């Protein structure tokens, strides 16, 4: 670059899981020969936690719910999307209301079991992700045969 010229550059900052959430000041210095210029930029590190309010018990052909809590730990809040990433038995599905939000927020997780879902106890893994950072919580799902509940179909929460 010639004297009096200008240019652009991109700064990429990577953090690790050990980086605490918060706002950091970073000094960026550009040097060319004996010339040096600095600028202070603000780096915001976002973090959140995810938890649940308890186990879900459903009857085959029924559904049950629990609350998912997404809590801001630090930084400027970003949108977090929720999904079931493991542990759902065959014939079961999960849905969230709302499916995403900006921490701190709660979402209602509903698990529906079809009549063909095998009875048993399962561990569902729920992921909260902002596209880069992700955290999980585990929920115990118990699926019971209809004969356990009088009247056949139904749901309840432990």
Backbone as CSV, one residue per row, in Angstrom:
resi,resn,N_x,N_y,N_z,CA_x,CA_y,CA_z,C_x,C_y,C_z
1,UNK,0.841,-1.163,0.000,0.000,0.000,0.000,0.896,1.239,0.000
2,UNK,0.477,2.239,-0.713,1.259,3.480,-0.779,0.839,4.423,0.335
3,UNK,1.703,5.397,0.599,1.394,6.394,1.628,0.067,7.065,1.306
4,UNK,-0.758,7.229,2.326,-2.064,7.842,2.154,-3.110,6.877,1.634
5,UNK,-2.716,5.634,1.359,-3.659,4.635,0.865,-4.465,4.030,2.004
6,UNK,-5.383,3.226,1.635,-6.187,2.552,2.654,-6.387,1.103,2.234
7,UNK,-6.842,0.302,3.166,-7.092,-1.110,2.887,-8.051,-1.677,3.911
8,UNK,-8.473,-2.852,3.649,-9.383,-3.549,4.551,-8.747,-4.853,4.998
9,UNK,-9.153,-5.286,6.160,-8.676,-6.549,6.682,-9.781,-7.147,7.537
10,UNK,-9.812,-8.448,7.647,-10.799,-9.134,8.481,-10.107,-9.717,9.699
11,UNK,-10.736,-9.566,10.838,-10.226,-10.113,12.091,-11.148,-11.236,12.526
12,UNK,-10.583,-12.410,12.725,-11.348,-13.552,13.222,-10.824,-13.903,14.601
13,UNK,-11.726,-13.999,15.558,-11.350,-14.345,16.928,-12.006,-15.670,17.274
14,UNK,-11.225,-16.594,17.760,-11.748,-17.886,18.197,-11.610,-17.988,19.708
15,UNK,-12.607,-18.596,20.336,-12.554,-18.823,21.775,-12.675,-20.313,22.037
16,UNK,-12.400,-20.697,23.246,-12.567,-22.088,23.650,-13.705,-22.152,24.662
17,UNK,-14.086,-23.355,25.028,-15.146,-23.527,26.023,-14.718,-22.995,27.394
18,UNK,-13.423,-22.782,27.586,-12.932,-22.240,28.859,-13.046,-20.718,28.929
19,UNK,-13.360,-20.064,27.800,-13.495,-18.609,27.792,-14.782,-18.219,28.493
20,UNK,-14.666,-17.376,29.492,-15.843,-16.933,30.237,-16.663,-15.963,29.409
21,UNK,-17.985,-16.049,29.548,-18.873,-15.127,28.855,-18.645,-13.721,29.387
22,UNK,-18.789,-12.749,28.518,-18.636,-11.357,28.924,-18.194,-10.497,27.766
23,UNK,-17.831,-9.272,28.082,-17.377,-8.310,27.073,-15.899,-8.029,27.307
24,UNK,-15.111,-8.165,26.269,-13.667,-7.983,26.349,-13.239,-6.864,25.401
25,UNK,-12.227,-6.098,25.793,-11.623,-5.100,24.909,-10.385,-5.718,24.286
26,UNK,-10.291,-5.605,22.973,-9.161,-6.166,22.235,-8.513,-5.027,21.458
27,UNK,-7.217,-4.879,21.617,-6.484,-3.860,20.872,-5.900,-4.487,19.615
28,UNK,-6.254,-3.913,18.458,-5.762,-4.382,17.165,-4.793,-3.330,16.646
29,UNK,-3.585,-3.768,16.313,-2.548,-2.849,15.845,-2.108,-3.226,14.441
30,UNK,-2.068,-2.233,13.576,-1.557,-2.419,12.222,-0.219,-1.709,12.112
31,UNK,0.753,-2.386,11.546,2.103,-1.839,11.441,2.603,-1.945,10.004
32,UNK,3.229,-0.868,9.537,3.868,-0.856,8.229,5.160,-0.070,8.380
33,UNK,6.255,-0.803,8.343,7.545,-0.141,8.549,7.596,0.483,9.932
34,UNK,7.856,1.793,9.989,7.938,2.460,11.288,6.587,3.038,11.718
35,UNK,5.560,2.916,10.866,4.234,3.432,11.212,3.418,2.361,11.921
36,UNK,2.644,2.810,12.903,1.812,1.899,13.663,0.541,2.628,14.101
37,UNK,-0.604,1.988,13.914,-1.875,2.537,14.366,-2.645,1.435,15.082
38,UNK,-3.358,1.836,16.128,-4.130,0.874,16.918,-5.579,1.318,17.045
39,UNK,-6.440,0.335,17.223,-7.854,0.583,17.494,-8.306,-0.459,18.520
40,UNK,-9.184,-0.046,19.416,-9.730,-0.966,20.411,-11.109,-1.401,19.931
41,UNK,-11.304,-2.712,19.863,-12.601,-3.257,19.481,-13.171,-4.046,20.655
42,UNK,-14.480,-4.151,20.676,-15.175,-4.863,21.738,-15.531,-6.265,21.256
43,UNK,-15.214,-7.261,22.054,-15.520,-8.657,21.756,-16.523,-9.137,22.794
44,UNK,-17.699,-9.576,22.335,-18.706,-10.088,23.246,-18.761,-11.603,23.133
45,UNK,-18.554,-12.277,24.248,-18.609,-13.738,24.295,-19.944,-14.125,24.924
46,UNK,-20.742,-14.869,24.172,-22.086,-15.273,24.568,-22.051,-16.688,25.114
47,UNK,-22.790,-16.929,26.198,-22.931,-18.287,26.708,-24.291,-18.433,27.372
48,UNK,-24.772,-19.667,27.407,-26.063,-19.971,28.009,-26.017,-21.373,28.603
49,UNK,-26.989,-21.663,29.448,-27.134,-23.020,29.978,-28.508,-23.537,29.584
50,UNK,-28.668,-24.855,29.628,-29.948,-25.476,29.292,-30.255,-26.541,30.340
51,UNK,-31.503,-26.562,30.799,-31.929,-27.543,31.802,-33.388,-27.905,31.524
52,UNK,-33.910,-28.838,32.308,-35.308,-29.246,32.129,-35.975,-29.402,33.483
53,UNK,-37.309,-29.441,33.464,-38.055,-29.489,34.725,-38.420,-30.899,35.167
54,UNK,-38.007,-31.922,34.435,-38.251,-33.268,34.929,-38.553,-34.291,33.858
55,UNK,-38.731,-35.520,34.325,-38.975,-36.670,33.449,-40.360,-36.590,32.819
56,UNK,-40.525,-37.343,31.731,-41.811,-37.432,31.042,-42.241,-38.898,31.030
57,UNK,-43.499,-39.145,31.369,-44.076,-40.479,31.264,-45.271,-40.392,30.333
58,UNK,-45.299,-41.282,29.335,-46.404,-41.299,28.369,-46.910,-42.721,28.214
59,UNK,-48.137,-42.820,27.773,-48.727,-44.103,27.422,-48.617,-44.241,25.909
60,UNK,-48.405,-45.455,25.424,-48.377,-45.672,23.979,-49.608,-45.023,23.355
61,UNK,-49.389,-44.201,22.322,-50.482,-43.495,21.674,-50.783,-42.142,22.311
62,UNK,-50.043,-41.771,23.348,-50.278,-40.507,24.048,-49.077,-39.590,23.986
63,UNK,-49.133,-38.513,24.752,-48.022,-37.552,24.767,-47.839,-36.987,26.160
64,UNK,-46.686,-36.385,26.380,-46.370,-35.752,27.654,-45.386,-34.621,27.438
65,UNK,-45.264,-33.765,28.433,-44.453,-32.556,28.266,-43.577,-32.282,29.480
66,UNK,-42.551,-31.486,29.233,-41.713,-30.927,30.284,-41.229,-29.567,29.788
67,UNK,-40.757,-28.757,30.701,-40.279,-27.427,30.338,-38.771,-27.445,30.158
68,UNK,-38.308,-26.825,29.076,-36.881,-26.643,28.819,-36.547,-25.194,29.180
69,UNK,-35.540,-25.007,30.027,-35.114,-23.686,30.467,-33.786,-23.336,29.813
70,UNK,-33.743,-22.220,29.102,-32.515,-21.745,28.467,-32.169,-20.416,29.132
71,UNK,-31.027,-20.390,29.833,-30.657,-19.256,30.675,-29.406,-18.566,30.165
72,UNK,-29.464,-17.261,30.026,-28.305,-16.468,29.600,-27.273,-16.448,30.728
73,UNK,-26.029,-16.802,30.405,-24.940,-16.758,31.377,-24.082,-15.518,31.211
74,UNK,-24.047,-14.967,30.006,-23.248,-13.771,29.783,-23.176,-13.416,28.319
75,UNK,-22.792,-12.180,28.056,-22.694,-11.693,26.695,-24.038,-11.221,26.194
76,UNK,-24.054,-10.763,24.959,-25.309,-10.343,24.333,-26.050,-11.569,23.847
77,UNK,-27.320,-11.628,24.146,-28.132,-12.783,23.817,-28.237,-12.992,22.305
78,UNK,-28.120,-14.251,21.880,-28.297,-14.646,20.482,-29.390,-15.706,20.447
79,UNK,-29.990,-15.901,19.300,-31.051,-16.884,19.172,-30.510,-18.300,19.358
80,UNK,-31.213,-19.090,20.165,-30.861,-20.488,20.422,-32.001,-21.362,19.917
81,UNK,-31.663,-22.347,19.080,-32.656,-23.292,18.538,-32.584,-24.597,19.313
82,UNK,-33.743,-25.182,19.570,-33.830,-26.428,20.330,-34.164,-27.599,19.411
83,UNK,-33.578,-28.761,19.699,-33.893,-29.965,18.930,-33.593,-31.199,19.768
84,UNK,-34.287,-32.291,19.456,-33.989,-33.592,20.060,-32.933,-34.236,19.175
85,UNK,-31.767,-34.521,19.749,-30.672,-35.051,18.931,-30.374,-36.514,19.210
86,UNK,-31.082,-37.115,20.151,-30.828,-38.524,20.412,-31.772,-39.090,21.454
87,UNK,-31.889,-40.414,21.437,-32.614,-41.117,22.478,-34.091,-41.339,22.253
88,UNK,-34.669,-40.717,21.228,-36.100,-40.938,20.985,-36.312,-42.355,20.454
89,UNK,-37.243,-43.088,21.051,-37.504,-44.433,20.521,-38.243,-44.352,19.190
90,UNK,-38.205,-45.438,18.451,-38.916,-45.519,17.177,-40.407,-45.277,17.405
91,UNK,-40.986,-44.441,16.545,-42.406,-44.150,16.666,-42.716,-42.971,17.563
92,UNK,-41.700,-42.370,18.169,-41.907,-41.199,19.027,-41.379,-39.961,18.309
93,UNK,-41.963,-38.821,18.630,-41.513,-37.558,18.050,-41.468,-36.502,19.146
94,UNK,-40.704,-35.444,18.884,-40.646,-34.349,19.855,-40.904,-33.034,19.142
95,UNK,-41.470,-32.092,19.884,-41.693,-30.747,19.352,-41.499,-29.738,20.484
96,UNK,-41.148,-28.523,20.098,-40.883,-27.457,21.055,-41.785,-26.265,20.757
97,UNK,-42.277,-25.625,21.823,-43.077,-24.420,21.670,-42.604,-23.385,22.679
98,UNK,-41.879,-22.357,22.258,-41.385,-22.109,20.909,-40.142,-22.962,20.622
99,UNK,-39.811,-23.154,19.324,-38.644,-23.965,18.970,-37.320,-23.216,19.116
100,UNK,-37.372,-21.900,19.303,-36.143,-21.115,19.488,-36.490,-19.828,20.222
101,UNK,-35.446,-19.160,20.694,-35.638,-17.901,21.400,-34.306,-17.324,21.816
102,UNK,-34.351,-16.143,22.393,-33.151,-15.486,22.906,-33.124,-15.649,24.416
103,UNK,-32.091,-16.277,24.960,-32.036,-16.492,26.413,-32.121,-15.171,27.173
104,UNK,-32.803,-15.198,28.241,-33.381,-16.319,28.965,-34.807,-16.559,28.469
105,UNK,-35.159,-17.859,28.206,-36.519,-18.197,27.807,-36.822,-19.642,28.194
106,UNK,-38.112,-19.985,28.192,-38.532,-21.360,28.424,-39.280,-21.853,27.191
107,UNK,-39.248,-23.163,26.994,-39.937,-23.790,25.873,-40.599,-25.058,26.391
108,UNK,-41.783,-25.350,25.886,-42.484,-26.572,26.261,-42.095,-27.684,25.291
109,UNK,-41.438,-28.721,25.806,-41.088,-29.902,25.010,-42.219,-30.909,25.150
110,UNK,-42.797,-31.309,24.033,-43.838,-32.339,24.032,-43.319,-33.547,23.276
111,UNK,-43.422,-34.713,23.907,-43.036,-35.974,23.278,-44.311,-36.772,23.041
112,UNK,-44.513,-37.176,21.793,-45.664,-37.994,21.418,-45.173,-39.389,21.069
113,UNK,-45.809,-40.386,21.658,-45.460,-41.783,21.377,-46.595,-42.411,20.580
114,UNK,-46.261,-43.072,19.494,-47.299,-43.749,18.707,-47.698,-45.038,19.426
115,UNK,-48.747,-45.654,18.948,-49.192,-46.911,19.561,-48.173,-48.031,19.342
116,UNK,-47.256,-47.837,18.368,-46.234,-48.861,18.094,-44.918,-48.604,18.825
117,UNK,-44.817,-47.483,19.549,-43.589,-47.212,20.308,-43.459,-48.248,21.420
118,UNK,-42.310,-48.898,21.491,-42.109,-49.938,22.498,-42.077,-49.335,23.893
119,UNK,-42.722,-50.022,24.834,-42.686,-49.549,26.213,-41.268,-49.722,26.750
120,UNK,-40.896,-48.844,27.669,-39.560,-48.884,28.249,-39.134,-47.505,28.716
121,UNK,-37.893,-47.425,29.167,-37.332,-46.165,29.647,-36.210,-45.744,28.709
122,UNK,-36.240,-44.491,28.314,-35.298,-43.945,27.339,-34.711,-42.641,27.873
123,UNK,-33.538,-42.284,27.384,-32.925,-40.997,27.724,-32.885,-40.149,26.465
124,UNK,-33.679,-39.071,26.477,-33.728,-38.151,25.337,-32.677,-37.075,25.551
125,UNK,-31.940,-36.750,24.499,-30.956,-35.673,24.550,-31.506,-34.483,23.777
126,UNK,-31.631,-33.350,24.474,-32.107,-32.112,23.859,-30.924,-31.174,23.725
127,UNK,-30.765,-30.620,22.515,-29.665,-29.702,22.225,-30.198,-28.289,22.050
128,UNK,-29.469,-27.339,22.618,-29.715,-25.928,22.362,-28.495,-25.391,21.650
129,UNK,-28.682,-24.774,20.484,-27.544,-24.329,19.686,-27.802,-22.958,19.086
130,UNK,-26.748,-22.142,19.057,-26.848,-20.831,18.399,-26.186,-20.877,17.030
131,UNK,-25.899,-22.060,16.536,-25.220,-22.225,15.259,-23.752,-22.536,15.422
132,UNK,-23.202,-22.256,16.581,-21.805,-22.554,16.858,-21.661,-23.173,18.236
133,UNK,-22.212,-22.501,19.216,-22.162,-22.964,20.600,-23.374,-23.829,20.874
134,UNK,-23.156,-24.977,21.491,-24.272,-25.863,21.818,-24.142,-26.446,23.208
135,UNK,-25.272,-26.619,23.859,-25.334,-27.281,25.168,-26.490,-28.267,25.136
136,UNK,-26.406,-29.305,25.975,-27.449,-30.328,25.992,-27.996,-30.543,27.399
137,UNK,-29.179,-31.111,27.443,-29.782,-31.591,28.684,-30.418,-32.942,28.391
138,UNK,-30.459,-33.815,29.393,-31.030,-35.147,29.209,-32.328,-35.278,29.991
139,UNK,-33.292,-35.950,29.375,-34.610,-36.135,29.980,-34.947,-37.615,29.926
140,UNK,-35.417,-38.153,31.038,-35.852,-39.548,31.074,-37.284,-39.631,30.554
141,UNK,-37.483,-40.479,29.556,-38.805,-40.730,28.986,-39.198,-42.160,29.322
142,UNK,-40.363,-42.316,29.929,-40.903,-43.650,30.197,-42.160,-43.825,29.358
143,UNK,-42.174,-44.899,28.561,-43.333,-45.223,27.727,-43.998,-46.450,28.339
144,UNK,-45.291,-46.312,28.650,-46.055,-47.389,29.281,-47.083,-47.946,28.305
145,UNK,-47.416,-49.244,28.446,-48.489,-49.790,27.611,-49.834,-49.230,28.076
146,UNK,-50.827,-49.184,27.179,-52.120,-48.593,27.539,-52.796,-49.275,28.724
147,UNK,-52.524,-50.546,28.946,-53.184,-51.263,30.043,-52.786,-50.718,31.410
148,UNK,-51.663,-49.993,31.504,-51.219,-49.431,32.782,-52.183,-48.338,33.249
149,UNK,-52.722,-47.594,32.309,-53.639,-46.486,32.629,-55.057,-46.945,32.385
150,UNK,-55.928,-46.707,33.322,-57.335,-47.037,33.072,-57.859,-46.123,31.978
151,UNK,-58.600,-46.641,31.071,-59.116,-45.854,29.962,-58.213,-45.882,28.743
152,UNK,-57.048,-46.518,28.825,-56.198,-46.660,27.644,-55.268,-45.498,27.410
153,UNK,-55.646,-44.559,26.555,-54.766,-43.474,26.157,-54.701,-42.411,27.237
154,UNK,-53.570,-41.707,27.259,-53.452,-40.607,28.209,-52.040,-40.193,28.399
155,UNK,-51.860,-39.194,29.213,-50.514,-38.713,29.516,-50.493,-38.165,30.926
156,UNK,-49.320,-38.117,31.482,-49.110,-37.427,32.735,-47.639,-37.120,32.867
157,UNK,-47.328,-36.206,33.729,-45.945,-35.814,33.951,-45.583,-36.173,35.377
158,UNK,-44.401,-36.785,35.544,-43.954,-37.141,36.883,-43.568,-35.920,37.653
